[in-house]
């Protein structure tokens, strides 16, 4: 696929050097949450709310802060979609953290992860060939949608089951984002080495 001769700011490829840091921060958040869910044997309802809320909130903030680094113009359709995904995750994270309950967690976390997953899937498909993150957004979107689809079925099983489902999705997406971040970092070093030579 050939890139446009004069891409505007919404389609220009950002340098790998700009992208790898927010990608690895997102990976660390997801893996940290996943580790908490794996090793927390008997979470309380309030603990589930705080842990899950912090995960959703932090992921949403990373999405919002990284819009400029993705090369997407904030006012473009893709920028609005990414902003909406970050805002939904941030809002649902705050609500899940402040309002304890399995039903609240199951419904709101599913809503946040589902909408963010749909947004990432949209971005991955529409920006394929124009963004270094397109394939990762597609995979992350599918993981988010899958996690969101499963959560409501585990509401009656309580905090441990809900955190297990959300944490499993976090671990899978965290590994994906670690691989993406390390690849971008490697590419950034290669680019800087070529620029020096």
Residue pairs with C-beta under 8 A, 6 or more apart in sequence:
1 129
3 11
3 13
3 129
3 130
4 11
7 13
7 130
8 73
9 71
9 73
10 71
10 72
10 73
10 76
10 78
10 79
11 71
11 127
11 130
12 71
13 71
13 130
13 131
13 132
14 69
14 70
14 71
14 131
14 132
15 188
15 191
16 132
16 184
16 185
16 187
16 188
16 191
17 188
17 191
17 192
18 69
19 69
19 70
19 132
19 133
19 184
20 181
20 182
20 184
20 185
20 188
21 69
21 181
22 62
22 65
22 66
22 69
23 66
23 133
23 136
23 177
23 180
23 181
23 184
24 177
24 178
24 181
24 182
24 185
25 62
26 59
26 62
26 63
26 66
26 177
27 174
27 175
27 176
27 177
27 178
27 180
27 181
28 174
29 55
29 58
29 59
29 62
29 174
30 55
30 59
30 170
30 171
30 173
30 174
30 177
31 170
31 171
31 174
31 175
31 178
33 51
33 52
33 54
33 55
33 166
33 167
33 170
33 174
34 167
34 168
34 170
34 171
34 174
35 171
36 51
36 163
36 167
37 43
37 51
37 163
37 164
37 166
37 167
37 168
37 170
38 167
38 171
40 47
40 51
40 160
40 163
41 160
42 160
43 51
43 159
43 160
43 163
44 159
45 100
45 101
45 102
45 158
45 159
46 100
47 159
48 100
48 102
48 105
48 159
48 162
48 163
49 96
49 97
49 98
49 99
49 100
49 101
49 104
49 105
50 97
51 163
52 93
52 96
52 97
52 105
52 109
52 162
52 163
52 166
53 93
53 94
53 95
53 96
53 97
53 98
54 93
54 97
55 93
55 166
55 170
56 89
56 90
56 92
56 93
56 96
56 109
56 112
56 113
57 89
57 90
57 93
57 94
57 97
58 93
59 89
59 93
59 116
60 85
60 86
60 87
60 88
60 89
60 90
60 91
60 92
60 93
60 112
60 116
61 86
61 90
62 86
63 82
63 85
63 86
63 89
63 116
64 83
64 86
64 87
64 90
67 74
67 79
67 82
67 83
67 86
68 74
70 82
70 131
70 133
71 131
72 78
72 79
72 82
72 127
72 131
73 79
74 80
74 83
78 123
78 126
78 127
81 119
81 122
81 123
82 119
82 123
84 115
84 119
85 115
85 116
85 119
85 120
86 116
88 111
88 112
88 115
88 116
88 119
89 112
89 113
89 116
91 112
92 108
92 109
92 111
92 112
93 112
95 104
95 108
96 104
96 105
96 108
96 109
96 112
99 108
102 155
102 156
102 158
102 159
102 162
103 155
105 151
105 155
105 159
105 162
106 151
106 152
106 154
106 155
106 162
107 152
107 155
109 148
109 151
109 162
109 166
110 147
110 148
110 149
110 151
110 152
111 148
112 148
113 144
113 145
113 147
113 148
113 151
113 166
113 169
114 144
114 145
114 148
114 149
116 144
117 140
117 141
117 142
117 143
117 144
117 145
117 146
117 147
117 148
118 141
118 144
118 145
119 141
120 137
120 138
120 140
120 141
120 144
121 137
121 138
121 141
121 142
121 145
122 141
123 131
123 133
123 134
123 137
123 141
124 133
124 134
124 135
124 136
124 137
124 138
124 139
124 140
124 141
125 134
125 138
127 133
127 134
127 137
128 134
128 135
128 138
131 137
132 184
133 180
136 176
136 177
136 180
139 176
140 173
140 176
140 177
143 169
143 172
143 173
143 176
144 169
144 173
146 169
147 165
147 166
147 168
147 169
150 165
151 162
151 165
151 166
154 161
154 162
154 164
154 165
155 162
